[in-house]
Amino acid sequence: MADSEERGSTLVELLVASLVGLLVVLAAVQLLQAHVRLARRVQSELGARGAGAWAMSRVLEDIERAGADPRQSDLEVFATAEPDALVLQQDVDADGVVDPASAEWVGLRIGGVSGRSLVRRVGRQAMSVVAGVVPRGFVLRYFDGDGQPLPHRPLDAEERRRIRRVEVTIEVADERGMGSTAARLRGASAVQILRGRP
C-alpha cells in the first residue's frame, strides 16, 4: 500500500509546469525589452533637451550682451534680423566702431556640413553650438518696446532699431538609440536699451 500512496508527476503535469515556466520567462523578457526601450527614449530625450538648453543659454546670453555702446555712438545692435538668423554687434573696446573680425560681431544661423547645426560665428571664428536642429527648428521673433511683434520676415534697418526683445525657439532631435526624440525649447531675452538710441 505504501507504493500506491507515493505518486510521481505525470508527463502532462511536467509539460504544463514547463509551459507555465516558459510563459513567465517570456513575460519577463518582454518586460525587460520594454524597460530598455523606455530607458533609451528617456536618454535620447534628455540628450536633446540638454543640448538644446545649452544652445538656448548661449543664444540668450549673446542677445543680452549685444548693444554694448560705452561711447553712445548709436551703433546698430542688429546688423541682421531674420526669422532664422541674426547678427549682433557691440562695442566692447569702446573705440566707437564695431570690428567685424572680433568678438564685437556675433552671428547665429543654421548651417554646418549637415545643414542641421546652429552655427555661432564670432568675428572670423565659427563653431557649432548644437547639432541635430530639426528643419525650421531655429526660429526668432522680434518685439518692439511696447511688446508688439515685428513682421516675421527679414527686417529693414528702421525695424531692427525698434527691437527690444527677442523670442527664441530651438528644436533639437537626438537620433541615438531607437527612433528619434525632439526637444523644443523657448526663451526670450531683452535687448539693452541704449541712451544714445531713441
C-alpha positions as CSV (number, residue, x, y, z in Angstrom):
1,M,0.0,0.0,0.0
2,A,2.9,2.4,0.6
3,D,3.6,2.3,-3.2
4,S,0.1,3.4,-4.0
5,E,0.3,6.5,-1.8
6,E,3.5,7.7,-3.4
7,R,2.7,9.3,-6.6
8,G,5.1,11.0,-9.1
9,S,4.4,13.7,-11.6
10,T,2.8,12.6,-14.8
11,L,4.1,13.7,-18.2
12,V,1.1,16.0,-18.6
13,E,1.9,17.7,-15.3
14,L,5.5,18.2,-16.3
15,L,4.5,19.7,-19.7
16,V,2.0,22.1,-18.0
17,A,4.6,23.2,-15.5
18,S,7.2,23.7,-18.3
19,L,4.7,25.7,-20.3
20,V,3.8,27.9,-17.3
21,G,7.6,28.5,-16.6
22,L,8.1,29.4,-20.3
23,L,5.3,31.9,-20.2
24,V,6.8,33.5,-17.1
25,V,10.2,33.7,-18.7
26,L,8.7,35.2,-22.0
27,A,6.7,37.8,-20.0
28,A,9.9,38.7,-18.1
29,V,11.9,39.1,-21.4
30,Q,9.1,41.3,-22.8
31,L,9.1,43.5,-19.7
32,L,12.9,43.8,-19.8
33,Q,12.7,44.8,-23.5
34,A,10.0,47.5,-22.8
35,H,12.2,48.9,-20.0
36,V,15.3,49.0,-22.3
37,R,13.2,50.9,-25.0
38,L,11.9,53.3,-22.3
39,A,15.4,53.9,-21.0
40,R,16.8,54.6,-24.5
41,R,13.9,57.0,-25.2
42,V,14.4,58.9,-21.9
43,Q,18.2,59.0,-22.5
44,S,17.6,60.4,-26.0
45,E,15.1,62.9,-24.8
46,L,17.4,64.1,-22.0
47,G,20.3,64.4,-24.5
48,A,18.2,66.5,-26.9
49,R,16.9,68.6,-24.0
50,G,20.3,69.1,-22.5
51,A,21.9,70.1,-25.9
52,G,19.0,72.4,-26.6
53,A,19.2,74.1,-23.2
54,W,22.9,74.7,-23.6
55,A,22.3,76.2,-27.0
56,M,19.5,78.4,-25.7
57,S,21.6,79.7,-22.9
58,R,24.3,80.6,-25.3
59,V,21.9,82.4,-27.7
60,L,20.2,84.3,-25.0
61,E,23.5,85.4,-23.5
62,D,24.6,86.7,-26.9
63,I,21.4,88.7,-27.2
64,E,21.7,90.2,-23.7
65,R,25.3,91.3,-24.3
66,A,24.6,92.8,-27.7
67,G,24.4,96.6,-28.0
68,A,27.1,97.5,-25.5
69,D,28.0,101.0,-26.6
70,P,30.0,102.9,-23.9
71,R,30.6,105.9,-26.2
72,Q,26.9,106.1,-27.1
73,S,27.8,106.2,-30.7
74,D,24.4,104.9,-31.7
75,L,25.7,101.7,-33.1
76,E,23.3,99.3,-34.9
77,V,22.7,96.4,-32.4
78,F,21.2,94.1,-35.1
79,A,23.1,94.1,-38.3
80,T,20.7,91.3,-39.5
81,A,17.4,90.3,-38.0
82,E,15.7,87.4,-39.9
83,P,13.2,84.7,-38.8
84,D,16.1,82.2,-38.7
85,A,19.3,84.2,-38.4
86,L,20.7,87.3,-36.7
87,V,23.9,89.3,-36.4
88,L,24.5,91.2,-33.2
89,Q,27.0,94.0,-32.7
90,Q,28.6,95.6,-29.7
91,D,31.5,98.0,-29.0
92,V,33.5,96.0,-26.4
93,D,36.6,98.1,-26.6
94,A,34.8,101.5,-26.5
95,D,36.5,102.8,-29.7
96,G,33.3,103.9,-31.2
97,V,33.3,101.2,-34.0
98,V,32.3,97.6,-34.4
99,D,35.2,95.4,-35.5
100,P,33.6,92.5,-37.5
101,A,36.7,90.4,-37.1
102,S,36.4,90.4,-33.3
103,A,34.0,89.4,-30.6
104,E,32.2,92.6,-31.2
105,W,30.3,90.9,-34.1
106,V,28.3,87.7,-33.4
107,G,26.2,85.8,-36.0
108,L,23.8,82.9,-35.4
109,R,22.2,80.8,-38.1
110,I,21.6,77.2,-39.2
111,G,24.4,75.7,-41.3
112,G,27.3,73.3,-40.9
113,V,28.1,70.3,-43.1
114,S,24.7,68.6,-42.3
115,G,22.7,71.9,-42.6
116,R,21.3,70.9,-39.2
117,S,23.7,72.7,-36.8
118,L,23.1,76.0,-35.1
119,V,26.4,77.8,-36.0
120,R,27.7,80.7,-34.0
121,R,30.2,83.0,-35.7
122,V,32.2,85.3,-33.5
123,G,34.3,87.6,-35.7
124,R,36.2,85.2,-38.0
125,Q,35.6,82.1,-36.0
126,A,32.7,79.8,-36.5
127,M,31.6,76.9,-34.3
128,S,28.6,74.6,-34.0
129,V,26.6,75.4,-30.9
130,V,24.3,72.4,-31.2
131,A,23.8,69.7,-33.9
132,G,20.6,68.0,-34.8
133,V,18.4,71.1,-35.2
134,V,15.2,69.9,-36.9
135,P,14.1,71.7,-40.1
136,R,12.7,75.1,-39.2
137,G,13.8,74.3,-35.6
138,F,15.6,77.7,-35.0
139,V,13.0,80.5,-35.0
140,L,13.5,84.1,-33.9
141,R,10.6,86.5,-33.2
142,Y,11.3,90.2,-32.6
143,F,9.3,92.6,-30.5
144,D,9.3,96.4,-30.1
145,G,9.4,98.4,-26.9
146,D,5.6,98.1,-26.5
147,G,5.8,94.3,-26.7
148,Q,4.2,94.3,-30.2
149,P,5.6,91.7,-32.6
150,L,7.6,93.0,-35.6
151,P,6.9,91.4,-39.0
152,H,8.1,87.7,-39.3
153,R,10.4,88.4,-42.2
154,P,13.9,89.9,-42.7
155,L,13.7,93.3,-41.0
156,D,14.9,96.5,-42.5
157,A,17.2,98.9,-40.7
158,E,14.4,101.0,-39.2
159,E,12.6,97.9,-37.9
160,R,15.8,96.5,-36.5
161,R,16.3,99.7,-34.5
162,R,12.9,99.1,-32.8
163,I,13.8,95.6,-31.5
164,R,13.7,95.5,-27.7
165,R,13.0,91.8,-27.1
166,V,13.8,88.6,-29.0
167,E,12.0,85.3,-28.5
168,V,14.0,82.3,-29.5
169,T,12.7,78.8,-30.2
170,I,15.2,75.9,-30.7
171,E,14.0,72.3,-31.5
172,V,16.7,69.7,-31.4
173,A,16.5,66.0,-32.2
174,D,18.6,63.3,-30.7
175,E,18.7,60.3,-33.0
176,R,20.8,58.0,-30.9
177,G,19.3,54.7,-29.9
178,M,15.9,53.6,-31.1
179,G,13.9,56.2,-33.0
180,S,14.3,60.0,-32.7
181,T,13.3,62.2,-29.9
182,A,13.0,66.0,-30.2
183,A,13.1,68.6,-27.5
184,R,11.6,72.1,-28.2
185,L,12.8,75.0,-26.0
186,R,11.6,78.5,-26.0
187,G,13.2,81.5,-24.3
188,A,13.3,85.3,-24.6
189,S,15.8,88.0,-23.9
190,A,15.6,91.7,-23.6
191,V,18.0,93.9,-25.7
192,Q,19.9,96.6,-24.0
193,I,18.2,99.9,-24.4
194,L,20.9,102.5,-25.0
195,R,20.8,106.1,-24.1
196,G,22.2,107.1,-27.4
197,R,19.2,105.5,-29.2
198,P,15.6,106.8,-29.5
